[in-house]
Amino acid sequence: METILTLNNLTKHYGKVKAVNDLSFTIEKGNVYGILGPNGSGKSTTLGMVLNVVNATSGNFKWFDGSDTTHHALKKVGAIIERPNFYPYMTAAQNLELVCTIKDVDPGKIEEKLEVVHLLDRKDSKFSTFSLGMKQRLAIASALLNDPEILILDEPTNGLDPQGIHQIREIIKNIASGGTTILLASHLLDEVEKVCSHVVIIRKGIKLYAGPVEELNASHGFFELRCEKQQELITVLEGHPDFTSVKEENGLVTGFLKNPLSAEELNTFLFNQGLVLSHMVKRKESLEEQFLQLTANLN
Ligand SMILES: Nc1ncnc2c1ncn2[C@@H]1O[C@H](COP(=O)(O)OP(=O)(O)OP(=O)(O)O)[C@@H](O)[C@H]1O
């Protein structure tokens, strides 16, 4: 696996605010990463640090194999971390020509990149006539002009209507399928689930989970149980090696699994302990429930 970016204990404090706290993770080539967290959790600050626009308080990061200076390595990175900023009276193509001049890249790429974001037929339209979604797509085309190894996007669908959101997500997936690594920040679980292969969940600047989206989804689920001998049931479950935690609410006992366990196995086990269930349901958390559970634990 080729490593694109490594963060080591990256930390940013703004006075007393710990915007990013000891954050470490690695980005491997070819994957689509989502940094997922509620508003104010430190996503933009993290992107700002690795893009050299925010100075880290401590910790460090390394682009690629670390042999290049950050300044030089960033030439292989495409990023949109602010609202797209183009000249309204110039056309899409003219705006991209200007970007090519500034970035010193070949203007011969313009049409190809406009095609990627489905704007080729609007290349001679003025930027001022573009919808918000088209402006965002033009920004993506602009970030792609240097054929970056990695594309970084901060909340790429913010403020767009459902159709605009869908278009952007499809474009991101297409770009990824061509081999470009992607790192996007989002507060939308649904977005990360739909677009990303890997996720780093942060809250208050602290990493809660990093790994494949599907592994987060592959929780072994939980049992909802009811029994006359409620307290005994809780004690037995707490001592059972396959459960990670047990809670009780309104007479219903919920046991969360850390290993696979079938309803039959559990029922037999409990029966042998003298516990006869009046209610038993096995459920699997949706990713959303897991996300809420993860982020709620730090309240
Ligand atoms: N320039 C700054 N000066 C002071 N505090 C800041 C600054 N930038 C960010 N913060 C604080 O750092 C914390 C993390 O902010 P950040 O913008 O990185 O979060 P975020 O996850 O990107 O949220 P959002 O999606 O709302 O932008 C917040 O508490 C924020 O108020």
PDBQT file of the ligand as one rigid body, heavy atoms in Angstrom, charges set to zero:
ROOT
HETATM    1  N1  LIG A 301      -9.411  30.833  13.683  1.00  0.00    +0.000 N 
HETATM    2  C1  LIG A 301      -9.975  30.348  14.794  1.00  0.00    +0.000 A 
HETATM    3  N2  LIG A 301      -9.878  30.992  15.970  1.00  0.00    +0.000 NA
HETATM    4  C2  LIG A 301     -10.430  30.511  17.098  1.00  0.00    +0.000 A 
HETATM    5  N3  LIG A 301     -11.124  29.334  17.167  1.00  0.00    +0.000 NA
HETATM    6  C3  LIG A 301     -11.266  28.649  16.037  1.00  0.00    +0.000 A 
HETATM    7  C4  LIG A 301     -10.711  29.103  14.784  1.00  0.00    +0.000 A 
HETATM    8  N4  LIG A 301     -11.010  28.201  13.824  1.00  0.00    +0.000 NA
HETATM    9  C5  LIG A 301     -11.722  27.219  14.429  1.00  0.00    +0.000 A 
HETATM   10  N5  LIG A 301     -11.883  27.481  15.750  1.00  0.00    +0.000 N 
HETATM   11  C6  LIG A 301     -12.574  26.625  16.744  1.00  0.00    +0.000 C 
HETATM   12  O1  LIG A 301     -12.025  25.331  16.647  1.00  0.00    +0.000 OA
HETATM   13  C7  LIG A 301     -13.046  24.343  16.768  1.00  0.00    +0.000 C 
HETATM   14  C8  LIG A 301     -13.040  23.444  15.531  1.00  0.00    +0.000 C 
HETATM   15  O2  LIG A 301     -13.472  24.201  14.415  1.00  0.00    +0.000 OA
HETATM   16  P1  LIG A 301     -13.485  23.615  12.923  1.00  0.00    +0.000 P 
HETATM   17  O3  LIG A 301     -13.972  24.706  12.003  1.00  0.00    +0.000 OA
HETATM   18  O4  LIG A 301     -12.189  22.994  12.628  1.00  0.00    +0.000 OA
HETATM   19  O5  LIG A 301     -14.580  22.471  13.036  1.00  0.00    +0.000 OA
HETATM   20  P2  LIG A 301     -15.410  21.757  11.894  1.00  0.00    +0.000 P 
HETATM   21  O6  LIG A 301     -15.569  20.373  12.350  1.00  0.00    +0.000 OA
HETATM   22  O7  LIG A 301     -14.787  21.999  10.583  1.00  0.00    +0.000 OA
HETATM   23  O8  LIG A 301     -16.799  22.472  11.996  1.00  0.00    +0.000 OA
HETATM   24  P3  LIG A 301     -17.676  23.176  10.864  1.00  0.00    +0.000 P 
HETATM   25  O9  LIG A 301     -18.243  22.078  10.063  1.00  0.00    +0.000 OA
HETATM   26  O10 LIG A 301     -18.699  23.924  11.681  1.00  0.00    +0.000 OA
HETATM   27  O11 LIG A 301     -16.717  24.080  10.143  1.00  0.00    +0.000 OA
HETATM   28  C9  LIG A 301     -14.332  25.111  16.989  1.00  0.00    +0.000 C 
HETATM   29  O12 LIG A 301     -14.574  25.176  18.373  1.00  0.00    +0.000 OA
HETATM   30  C10 LIG A 301     -14.039  26.459  16.415  1.00  0.00    +0.000 C 
HETATM   31  O13 LIG A 301     -14.824  27.466  17.039  1.00  0.00    +0.000 OA
ENDROOT
TORSDOF 0
